[in-house]
């Protein structure tokens, strides 16, 4: 029930944001108050779900549990030559500086985070600088898409989920990076979740769980 309420709240706020502009700041607190009351009432009489950390879910259970599957086309994520962008010189230098400073240090998660930070900050800053300098020449849809890009760090997530064995759990976790554009209530296809791991370790299954949850539950 709370999942439905959360989705409804996000979508209503998104519609209001587009239609009433500055009055949104006055309406949001009032809406939140009533939705919080609805969530509280929906919890009354319910037995609390046991908690399950994202990292404790078996990799072989991820696809079946969260209703996701491998892309059968295989070609959607292959970039053509015209879609590839050269790495900016300043980003190359920053990555070289990171390697220089950390030479001999363990290639752990902190080292990976430093490189991810450099790539994300450099890319997003370049896009926003271009948007500022080309405001008069860019279409309104293009500038709006740039302005609506959001980056969040260590986003806490929790959501009740029924597993294939019919056991219901409160799945909990924290995404390292969440990057999306557009309205939060309509962002299912506009989202990137990133997990930082030490070199040689892939956080694919953990990331897929977050993506599966985000697709069904979008609240910011």
C-alpha positions as CSV (number, residue, x, y, z in Angstrom):
1,X,0.0,0.0,0.0
2,X,2.8,2.5,0.9
3,X,4.4,1.9,-2.5
4,X,1.2,3.0,-4.2
5,X,0.9,6.0,-2.0
6,X,4.5,7.0,-2.6
7,X,4.2,6.7,-6.4
8,X,0.9,8.7,-6.3
9,X,2.5,11.4,-4.2
10,X,5.5,11.7,-6.6
11,X,3.4,12.0,-9.7
12,X,0.9,14.5,-8.2
13,X,3.8,16.7,-7.1
14,X,5.4,16.4,-10.5
15,X,2.1,17.6,-12.2
16,X,1.8,20.4,-9.7
17,X,5.3,21.5,-10.3
18,X,4.7,21.9,-14.1
19,X,1.3,23.6,-13.7
20,X,1.5,26.0,-10.8
21,X,5.2,27.1,-10.8
22,X,6.2,29.2,-7.8
23,X,3.1,28.2,-5.8
24,X,4.6,24.7,-5.6
25,X,6.6,25.7,-2.5
26,X,3.3,26.5,-0.7
27,X,1.5,23.3,-1.8
28,X,4.2,20.8,-1.3
29,X,4.2,20.9,2.6
30,X,0.4,20.6,2.7
31,X,0.4,17.6,0.3
32,X,3.2,15.9,2.2
33,X,1.2,16.3,5.5
34,X,-1.8,14.4,4.1
35,X,0.3,11.8,2.3
36,X,2.2,11.1,5.6
37,X,-1.2,10.7,7.4
38,X,-2.2,8.2,4.7
39,X,1.0,6.2,5.1
40,X,0.6,6.2,8.9
41,X,-2.9,4.8,8.6
42,X,-1.8,2.2,6.1
43,X,0.8,0.9,8.6
44,X,-1.7,0.5,11.4
45,X,-2.4,-3.1,12.2
46,X,0.4,-4.4,9.9
47,X,3.1,-6.7,11.1
48,X,6.5,-5.1,10.4
49,X,8.5,-6.9,7.7
50,X,11.9,-8.3,8.6
51,X,14.9,-6.4,7.0
52,X,17.0,-7.8,4.3
53,X,20.1,-5.9,3.1
54,X,20.7,-5.6,-0.7
55,X,24.1,-7.2,-0.3
56,X,22.6,-10.3,1.3
57,X,20.4,-11.2,-1.7
58,X,21.7,-14.2,-3.7
59,X,22.9,-13.0,-7.2
60,X,21.0,-15.9,-8.9
61,X,17.7,-14.6,-7.3
62,X,18.0,-11.0,-8.5
63,X,16.4,-11.3,-11.9
64,X,13.5,-13.5,-10.8
65,X,12.8,-11.5,-7.7
66,X,12.7,-8.1,-9.2
67,X,11.2,-9.0,-12.6
68,X,14.2,-7.9,-14.7
69,X,15.9,-9.7,-17.5
70,X,19.0,-9.4,-19.7
71,X,18.4,-7.2,-22.8
72,X,18.0,-9.7,-25.7
73,X,18.8,-7.2,-28.5
74,X,22.4,-6.8,-27.3
75,X,23.0,-3.8,-29.6
76,X,21.2,-1.0,-27.8
77,X,24.3,-0.2,-25.6
78,X,26.8,-0.3,-28.4
79,X,27.8,3.3,-29.4
80,X,28.5,4.1,-33.0
81,X,31.5,6.2,-33.9
82,X,29.4,9.4,-34.2
83,X,28.0,8.9,-30.7
84,X,31.5,8.5,-29.1
85,X,33.0,11.6,-27.5
86,X,36.7,12.1,-26.9
87,X,37.8,12.3,-23.3
88,X,38.5,16.0,-22.6
89,X,42.1,16.9,-22.0
90,X,41.5,18.3,-18.5
91,X,39.8,15.0,-17.5
92,X,42.7,12.9,-18.8
93,X,45.0,15.1,-16.7
94,X,42.9,14.7,-13.6
95,X,42.8,10.9,-13.9
96,X,46.5,10.9,-14.4
97,X,47.0,13.0,-11.3
98,X,44.9,10.6,-9.3
99,X,47.0,7.7,-10.5
100,X,50.2,9.6,-9.8
101,X,49.1,10.6,-6.2
102,X,47.8,7.1,-5.4
103,X,50.6,5.1,-7.0
104,X,51.4,2.2,-4.8
105,X,48.3,2.5,-2.7
106,X,45.6,-0.2,-2.6
107,X,43.2,0.0,-5.6
108,X,40.3,-0.1,-3.2
109,X,36.8,1.4,-3.2
110,X,38.0,4.9,-2.2
111,X,40.4,4.9,-5.2
112,X,37.4,4.0,-7.5
113,X,35.3,6.7,-6.0
114,X,37.9,9.3,-6.8
115,X,37.9,8.3,-10.5
116,X,34.1,8.2,-10.7
117,X,33.9,11.6,-9.0
118,X,36.3,13.1,-11.6
119,X,34.3,11.7,-14.5
120,X,30.9,12.7,-13.2
121,X,31.9,16.2,-12.1
122,X,33.8,16.9,-15.3
123,X,31.0,15.6,-17.6
124,X,28.1,17.3,-15.8
125,X,30.0,20.6,-15.4
126,X,30.8,20.7,-19.1
127,X,27.2,20.1,-20.0
128,X,25.9,22.9,-17.7
129,X,28.6,25.3,-18.9
130,X,27.6,24.7,-22.5
131,X,23.9,25.2,-21.5
132,X,24.7,28.6,-19.9
133,X,26.8,29.8,-22.9
134,X,24.3,28.7,-25.5
135,X,21.0,29.6,-23.8
136,X,19.9,31.7,-26.8
137,X,20.8,29.2,-29.4
138,X,19.6,26.0,-27.7
139,X,16.0,24.8,-27.9
140,X,13.9,25.1,-24.7
141,X,13.6,21.3,-24.5
142,X,17.4,20.9,-24.7
143,X,18.1,23.5,-21.9
144,X,15.3,22.1,-19.8
145,X,16.8,18.6,-20.0
146,X,20.2,19.9,-18.9
147,X,18.7,21.9,-16.0
148,X,16.8,18.8,-14.8
149,X,19.9,16.6,-14.5
150,X,20.4,15.6,-10.8
151,X,23.2,13.8,-9.0
152,X,22.8,12.3,-5.6
153,X,25.3,10.6,-3.4
154,X,24.6,7.7,-0.9
155,X,20.9,7.6,-1.4
156,X,19.3,5.5,1.3
157,X,16.7,3.1,-0.1
158,X,14.1,0.8,1.6
159,X,11.1,-0.9,0.1
160,X,8.9,-3.8,1.0
161,X,9.2,-6.6,-1.6
162,X,7.7,-10.1,-1.9
163,X,10.3,-12.7,-2.9
164,X,9.5,-15.8,-5.0
165,X,9.0,-17.9,-1.8
166,X,6.2,-15.6,-0.9
167,X,8.2,-14.2,2.0
168,X,7.9,-10.4,2.3
169,X,11.0,-8.4,3.3
170,X,11.9,-4.8,3.8
171,X,14.9,-4.5,1.4
172,X,17.4,-1.9,2.5
173,X,20.5,-0.4,0.9
174,X,22.4,2.7,-0.1
175,X,23.3,3.6,-3.7
176,X,26.7,5.2,-4.1
177,X,25.6,7.4,-7.0
178,X,22.2,8.2,-8.5
179,X,22.1,10.2,-11.7
180,X,18.8,11.1,-13.5
181,X,17.0,13.8,-15.4
182,X,13.4,14.9,-15.6
183,X,10.6,14.6,-13.1
184,X,11.3,12.2,-10.2
185,X,7.9,10.6,-10.6
186,X,8.5,9.9,-14.3
187,X,12.2,8.9,-14.4
188,X,12.1,5.1,-14.7
189,X,13.9,5.2,-18.1
190,X,16.1,8.2,-17.3
191,X,18.2,6.8,-14.4
192,X,21.7,5.6,-13.9
193,X,22.7,3.9,-10.6
194,X,26.4,3.5,-9.9
195,X,28.2,1.3,-7.3
196,X,31.8,1.9,-6.5
197,X,33.9,-1.2,-5.9
198,X,37.6,-2.0,-5.6
199,X,39.4,-2.8,-8.9
200,X,38.5,-6.3,-10.1
201,X,35.1,-6.4,-8.3
202,X,31.8,-5.8,-10.1
203,X,28.7,-4.6,-8.2
204,X,26.4,-5.7,-11.0
205,X,23.9,-7.7,-8.9
206,X,23.7,-5.0,-6.2
207,X,23.1,-2.3,-8.8
208,X,20.4,-4.4,-10.5
209,X,18.5,-4.6,-7.3
210,X,18.6,-0.8,-6.9
211,X,17.5,-0.4,-10.5
212,X,14.6,-2.8,-10.0
213,X,13.5,-1.0,-6.9
214,X,13.8,2.4,-8.5
215,X,11.7,1.3,-11.4
216,X,8.8,0.5,-9.1
217,X,9.4,3.1,-6.4
218,X,10.5,6.7,-7.3
219,X,10.5,9.2,-4.4
220,X,13.0,12.0,-3.8
